[in-house]
């Protein structure tokens, strides 16, 4: 199996720290700023960013969680029922600067779905996109405003983000996969 770690726990911590500083700098503080994470790892990353921003600025930032399941364009044709989780945005996003957070940016379809879901909830003044990893291969014209790390991949590779909230470590791996998306053995 070809599994290459590209970010270890210390690099992960430094990347989150840098991204939090970039958010504060670009927005000249945190006034009118909210963070919304796309379930599941985007949610965890959003919470970490909010904690770090609070350390930097001394003010808390509201965090919301967005479930995009019903907005996905790949649900048609699937036989199994989608796993619905709840969107938890307990504040009005109208007129706010929303930092939309996800772990990996690939084709752009997840982000398109998230944008549709967000605009159904209100009309933000601005939506900024933050991703931990940008792996390329866009199918839609979507570009992140904040990127933890760009990792060019082939279509026979996959990015696996691991976070202590669900996994045993904070790290990012590049895996070789077959046509069905299963890890290959070397």
C-alpha positions in Angstrom: 0.0 0.0 0.0 1.4 3.4 -1.0 0.5 5.7 1.9 2.5 8.9 2.2 2.0 11.3 5.2 2.2 14.9 4.0 1.2 16.6 7.2 2.0 15.4 10.7 0.4 16.6 13.9 2.8 19.4 14.5 2.4 20.7 10.9 -1.3 20.3 11.3 -1.3 22.5 14.4 0.9 25.2 12.7 -1.4 25.2 9.6 -4.5 25.8 11.7 -2.7 28.5 13.6 -1.6 30.2 10.3 -5.1 30.0 8.8 -6.6 31.6 11.9 -4.2 34.5 11.6 -5.0 34.8 7.9 -8.7 35.0 8.6 -8.2 37.8 11.2 -5.8 39.7 9.0 -8.0 39.6 5.8 -11.1 40.6 7.8 -9.3 43.2 9.9 -10.5 41.5 13.1 -13.6 39.5 13.8 -16.5 42.0 13.7 -19.4 40.6 11.6 -17.5 37.3 11.1 -18.9 33.8 11.5 -17.5 30.4 10.7 -19.5 27.6 9.2 -18.0 24.1 8.9 -19.2 21.5 6.4 -19.9 18.2 8.1 -17.8 16.2 9.2 -14.2 17.2 9.2 -15.0 20.8 8.2 -17.0 21.1 11.4 -14.0 20.0 13.5 -11.7 22.3 11.6 -14.1 25.2 12.0 -14.3 24.7 15.8 -10.5 24.6 16.0 -10.2 27.8 14.0 -12.7 29.6 16.2 -10.8 28.6 19.3 -7.6 29.9 17.8 -9.2 33.1 16.7 -10.5 33.6 20.2 -7.0 33.2 21.5 -5.7 35.7 19.0 -8.4 38.4 19.3 -9.8 37.8 22.8 -13.3 37.6 21.3 -15.4 34.5 20.4 -16.6 33.8 16.9 -19.9 32.1 16.3 -19.6 28.6 14.7 -22.2 26.8 12.7 -22.4 23.3 11.1 -23.7 22.7 7.7 -25.1 19.4 6.4 -25.2 19.5 2.6 -26.6 16.0 2.0 -29.8 17.0 0.4 -28.0 19.6 -1.8 -25.6 17.1 -3.4 -25.9 16.4 -7.1 -24.7 12.8 -6.8 -27.7 11.5 -4.8 -29.7 10.6 -7.8 -29.1 7.0 -8.9 -28.0 5.8 -5.5 -30.1 3.0 -4.0 -29.2 3.6 -0.4 -30.8 6.3 1.7 -28.6 9.3 2.4 -27.5 9.7 6.0 -29.0 13.0 7.1 -27.5 15.0 9.9 -28.7 18.4 11.1 -27.5 21.8 10.0 -26.7 23.7 13.2 -26.5 27.4 12.4 -28.2 29.1 15.4 -27.6 32.6 14.2 -28.6 34.8 11.2 -26.0 34.8 8.4 -27.6 37.7 6.6 -25.1 40.5 6.3 -22.3 38.5 7.9 -18.9 37.5 6.5 -19.1 33.7 6.5 -15.9 31.7 6.4 -17.0 28.4 4.9 -14.7 25.6 6.0 -14.0 22.1 4.5 -11.1 19.7 4.8 -10.4 18.9 1.1 -11.2 20.9 -2.0 -11.4 18.5 -5.1 -13.9 18.9 -7.9 -15.8 21.8 -6.3 -19.1 20.1 -6.2 -19.2 19.9 -2.4 -18.6 23.6 -2.1 -21.3 24.4 -4.8 -23.7 22.3 -2.7 -22.7 24.2 0.5 -23.1 27.6 -1.2 -26.7 26.6 -2.2 -27.4 25.5 1.3 -26.0 28.7 2.8 -27.9 31.0 0.6 -31.1 29.2 1.5 -30.5 30.2 5.1 -29.8 33.9 4.4 -27.8 36.4 2.3 -24.3 36.8 3.7 -22.4 40.0 2.9 -19.5 37.8 1.8 -18.6 34.1 1.8 -14.9 33.2 2.0 -13.8 29.6 1.5 -11.2 28.0 3.7 -9.8 24.5 3.0 -7.2 22.5 4.7 -6.1 20.8 1.5 -6.5 21.8 -2.1 -5.8 18.8 -4.3 -6.8 20.2 -7.7 -9.0 18.6 -10.4 -11.7 21.2 -10.3 -14.9 20.6 -12.3 -16.5 23.9 -11.3 -14.9 27.4 -11.2 -14.4 27.4 -7.4 -11.2 28.7 -5.7 -10.4 28.8 -2.0 -9.6 32.1 -0.3 -7.6 30.3 2.4 -5.6 27.1 1.8 -3.7 25.2 4.4 -1.7 23.3 1.8 -1.9 22.5 -1.9 -1.2 18.9 -2.7 -1.4 18.1 -6.4 -2.7 14.6 -6.8 -3.5 12.2 -9.7 -7.0 10.8 -10.1 -5.6 7.5 -8.8 -4.9 9.1 -5.5 -7.0 10.2 -2.6 -6.4 12.6 0.3 -7.2 11.2 3.8 -7.5 13.9 6.5 -7.3 12.4 10.0 -8.4 14.4 13.0 -8.3 13.5 16.7 -12.0 14.1 17.0 -12.7 11.0 14.9 -9.3 9.4 14.4 -6.2 8.5 16.4 -4.1 11.5 15.1 -4.0 14.8 13.3 -2.4 14.2 9.9 -2.9 14.1 6.2 -2.1 11.2 3.9 -2.0 10.7 0.2 -3.2 7.2 -0.8 -3.0 5.3 -4.1 -6.5 4.0 -5.0 -7.9 1.8 -7.7 -10.9 2.7 -10.0 -13.4 1.8 -7.3 -11.7 4.1 -4.8 -10.2 1.4 -2.7 -6.6 1.5 -1.4 -4.1 -0.4 -3.6 -1.4 -2.6 -2.2 2.1 -2.1 -3.5 
